[in-house]
Amino acid sequence: MYSDEQQADRRPPTTDGRRSPIRLGIIGMSPGNAHPYSWSAIINGVFDGDEISRVGYPAVTAYLEANRDTLGIRVARVTHVWAQEAEIAESIAKGAGIENVVTSLEAMIGEVDAVILARDDPENHREMARPFIEAGVPIFIDKPLTCSREDLEWFAAQHRAGKFLMSCSSMRYANECRIAKQEMQSFGQLELVTAVGKKDWKKYGVHLLEGIFSILGDPLPHSVRHIGKPDKEIIHLKMADGLDIMLHLFMDITGTFQISLFGRNGWKLIDIRNSYSMFRDNIIEFIRSLEEGKPRLDFAKTERIMSVIIGAKESLERGGEEVVL
């Protein structure tokens, strides 16, 4: 089990007396989620743009190229990769300079200091994370942690048992949201928050929630209603302090993630575009957590957001019934 002793202190020193880099394993890959490539490249400081573009992610190549001068996190390195097919794992390894491809998840245990589960298929997260959590290997689980109340209770129990578990959307660390947070006082009392994004609630609602909750200081939600339909999802979230939040996720619209804050004295539109920056800051927070020996993000904040994700799903299944959280 991950004890109070810091993970960094258990790493052997190099010949020059410095601690060796934290060894990370990366788990890929779910359809459409390029994080195994991009996150590994951000950490390792190298990437093969031709390979990443070949498998369908030219936008990732573009932002890695644009930020080449800030790539690489010296205190950590992705050393091992696993994916459901050897060909996919080999491609991730080539795309991000990873030395070792393993044929099973369990093969990473004992070889790495921590793991990043870089998949956004929440229905598989519990079983993929289980071997590492049970072995006491610290783990970061990509958004959303889960879409199941039963799985959320299981993860919460692991957290209470002292297991090192961290999960969030990188939107929590978006520069655009941080700027809005420092301007909050100028808006006066907030009356309404709206947010718009593309794709589905299960995988992408967490982005909007994480950005909003981080700006507002992670307030308590009261209830949630899903008043849309599967391809045009509209969610009404009531907060414990009376604030109304309206979230819209439409499968076929174009545009970026946007959050609008409306107060009695002012308002602001937040247009979130810098994916690279938020990814890098999220990774840095996880690595800092490993060095400090515990997650820097309170699990209760993640649990709160997941309860909204699950509650909205239940509301849709019940024909738009209000679900008290």
N, C-alpha and C positions, 0 to 999 in steps of 0.2 A: 504493500500500500504506500502511496505517496505521503511521506511523513513531513514533519515540520522542517526537517533538514532540507535545505534548498537543493533543487535539482542541479543547479549550476555548480555547487560545491562538490557534488559527487563525480563530476567529470574530471578525468585525469588531466594534469597540466601538460602543455606542450614542452618541447625542448627549451623554449625561451622563457618558461615559467608562467606563461599565460594559460588560462583555461582553454581547453579545446572547444570548438563550436558545439552547440546543442545539436544533437542528431535528431532530425525529424523524419517521420514517415508520412507519406501522402497517400490517401485512398481516393481513387477515382473509379468510375466516372459515370454520371447520369446524363441523359441526353440534353444537349443544349447548354450545359454548365461547363464553362472553360476554366473554372477556378483551379483544377489540378495543374494546368499549364501555367496560368498567369501567376498564381500564388507561389508556385515553386520557382519560377523565373525571378520574381521579386526578391525572394529569399536568397537564391543561389547567385544572382547577379549575372546570369548568362541565359540566352535563349536562342533558339533556332527558328527564326521568323518564317522561313520557307516551310518548315514542318508544321508549325502552328497554323499557318494559312492554308496549307494543304488539307488539313482535317476540318476546315470550315470556320476558322476564327481569325480572319484578317484584321478585324477591329482590335483584337488583343495584340496582334503583332504591331499595329499602328501605335497603340498607347505605350507598349513596352519600348518601342523605338523612340518615341517622343520623350520618354523619361529615362533613357539609357544611363544618363549621368547619375541618377539616384538609385539605380538597381543595386541589390546586394545588401544583406544584413550580416555583418561580420561575425556576430556571436552565434549564428545559427546556420545550419545547412540541411537541405532536404537530401537525405542519403539513400532512402528506400521508397519504392513505389509499388502499389498493387492496384490492379483493376480487374474487372470481371473477365476480361479477355487479355491474353498475353500480348496480342497485337496492340491493344490500346495502351497497356502499361509501357510497352517498348516505345510507343510514340510519345507518351508523356515524358519518359526518361530522355529521349532524344531532344524533345522540345525545350527542356529546362535543365539539362546537364545533371541528371540524377544517375548515380553510379550503379545502383543495385535495383534489379527488378525481382520481386518475390512472387511465388506462386500461390501463397495463401496469406490471409491476414495475420494469422498467428505467427508466421515466420518473422514478422517484424519485432515481436516481443523479445526483449533481451538485446536487440540490435539497435534500437532507437531510444531516445530519451523521452519523446512525446510524439503524438500523432495528430495529424489534421485530417478529419473526415470531410473531404472536399466534394460532397455530393449533396444535391438539393432534393433528393427523394426521401422525404421524412418517414415514409412508411417502412424504410429499410434501416433507419438510423440506429434503432435500439439493438438489433441483432448484430450489426456491423461494429457498433461501439462496445458491445458487451465484453468481448475477449480482453480488450484493453482496460476497461473499467475494472473488471474482476482481477486483472493482473496488477492493478495500481499504476498503469501507464497514463500520464496526463493526456487529455484529449480536447481538441477543439472540434466542435461539430458545426458544419456549415448550416446556414439558415434554410428552412425553419427547423428547429430542433425536432419537432414532432407535430403531427396533426391529430394525435390520438390522446384522449384523456388518460387511458390506461398507461400508455407509454410515458406521458408527462409525469404521472405519479411514480413510475419506476425510476425515471431520471432524478426526480426530487428526492426519492429515498436514497439513491446513490450519493447525491450531494450531502444529505444529512449524515450519511455514514462516513463522510470525510473524503470521498473520492474527488479527484481533480477533474472538473467538468466545466467547460466554458462554451457558450454558444450565443451567437447574435448575428444580425445582419450588419454588414460593413457600413450601412447607412447611418448607424450610430456615430460613426467617426467622420462623417462627411464634413468637409470644410464649410460648405454652404449652410449646414445646420448649426455649426459652431458660431458662425457669424450672426445668424439669427438669434441664437441664445444670448449673445452679449448685448443684443439690442432690445431684449424683451421688455425692459422697464419703460421704454418709450412708447409702447403700444397701449399702456394702461391695462385695465382688466380685459382679458380675452373673452369674447362672446362666441366665437365660432372659429373652428379650424377645418379646412378642407384639404383634400389631397387627391391627386390623380396619377394613375400609372397604367402601364400596359401589361397584358397577360392576366394570369389567374390569381385568385385569392390565396390558394393553398401555398404557392411558392413565392408569390410576390407581394402579398399583403403585408408580410413581415417587414419588407423594406419601408413601406410608408409608416407603419406603426413604430418601427425602431427610430426613424428620423423624428417623428412627432414626439414620442416619449422622451427622447434624449433632449430635445429643445425645451420641453415643459418640465424637466426634472423628474421624470418617471412617476407621474401621478397615479392615483388609484382609479381604475375603471369601475363603473357601476353596472352597466348592462350593455348589451349589443343586440342589434337587429339586422338581419340580411334582408333588404327590401328590393334586391335586384334579381338577376337570374344568372346561370352559370357562365355565360359569355359576356355579360354586362353586369358585373357585381358591384352593388352599392350597399355600403354598410354604414349604419348609424350607431355610433359609439357614444354613450353617455358616461361622463366622468363623475366621480364621487363629489366633486366640487360644483357640479352643475354645467360644466362646459360641454357643448355639443361638438362632436367631430364627425365629419362626413368623408367617407373614403370611397373612391371610384376606381375600379380596375376593369378596363374594357379590353377584350382580347384583340380587337382589330383596329384600334386607334394607333396613330403615330405620335411620337413626342417623348419627352424625358419624364422622369419623376418630378412632380411639382407639389409643393406644400404651400398653402396660403394661411396666414394668421390674421385675424380680424379682431382688433381691440377697440376700446372706446376712444382712444386717442390717436391711433394709427394702425397701419396694416402693412403687410409685407408678402410678396410672392417669392418663394424660394425655388429656384430652378436648379435641380441637382444634376450635374454633368460629369464631374471629375471622379470617375470610377477608380482610376489608378491610385489617387491620393487616399481615398477611403480604404481601399484594399490594403495599402501599405501600412496605414496607421492601425488598422485592425490587427494585422500580423504582428506589428511591433508591440501592441498591447498584450497579445498572447505570449510573445517571447519574454516580455518584461514580467508577466505573470509567472512563467516558468522560473525565471531567475529569482523571483521573490518567494516562490514556493506555494502560491495559492492564486486563484483567479482574481484579477483586479476588477472584474465585472461581477457584481453581486448576482448570484443565481436567481434571487427573488425577482429581479427586474426581468430576466428572461422568462421566468415562470409566469409573470403577469402578462407579458405580451403573448405568450403561447395560449394562455387562457382566453384571450380575445380571439385569436385565430380559430381555436376550437369552438368557442361559443358562437361565432358567426356561421361556421359550418353547420352546427346543430340548429341554428335558427333557420337556415335555408332548408334543411331537411324537414323542419316543422312548419313550413309554409310562411316564414317571416315572423314567427313568434319571438317576442322579446326574451332574451336569455339573461338572467341576472348572474353576475359574476361573483 
